[in-house]
Amino acid sequence: MGEQHSWCSIWNCCVKKHGFETCAECSDISSCVIFLRRKVREWIPAADNLRQIKETGLKSWLKEQKERQGVLEKLLDNYNEGRSMGFYCTVCARMPIESINTAMNEAKKKITAAKTERSDLKSKAKILKTEITDMAAKANVRL
């Protein structure tokens, strides 16, 4: 097990040396030389993920990631006009799930009020993107 990762200094330290499942279990994570060298702290998603795992536990974090995947799939199935995948991926990585769901609900109301055709993905995506962008700006989330 793990031979595919044998070259990775983070994996060697975390799993092989300390027997951890993730680096979030390590008490030295805040001063980790490997992280400093690999610039993990500057790579915001990785650092944020490890903080969240430490706070909520791996099982809870994985459950939330599964929820995020479901939300992303809804966005892609219902609002992707062919150019929005990257935007929706960023949204699902950075915004709280509740905020994304709220934006989708507000967009649905506006789409219905505007009598937008179900097949008009371009118009639906534009309305949703406006809702998400406004919500992100209010919450100080950079997309």
Sequence and secondary structure as in RCSB ss.txt:
>XXXX:A:sequence
MGEQHSWCSIWNCCVKKHGFETCAECSDISSCVIFLRRKVREWIPAADNLRQIKETGLKSWLKEQKERQGVLEKL
LDNYNEGRSMGFYCTVCARMPIESINTAMNEAKKKITAAKTERSDLKSKAKILKTEITDMAAKANVRL
>XXXX:A:secstr
  GGGTT HHHIIIIIIT  SSGGG TTGGG HHHHHHTTTTSHHHHHHHHHHHHH HHHHHHHHHHHHHHHHHH
HHHH  SS HHHHHHHHHHS HHHHHHHHHHHHHHHHHTT  TT HHHHHHHHHHHHHHHHHHTT   
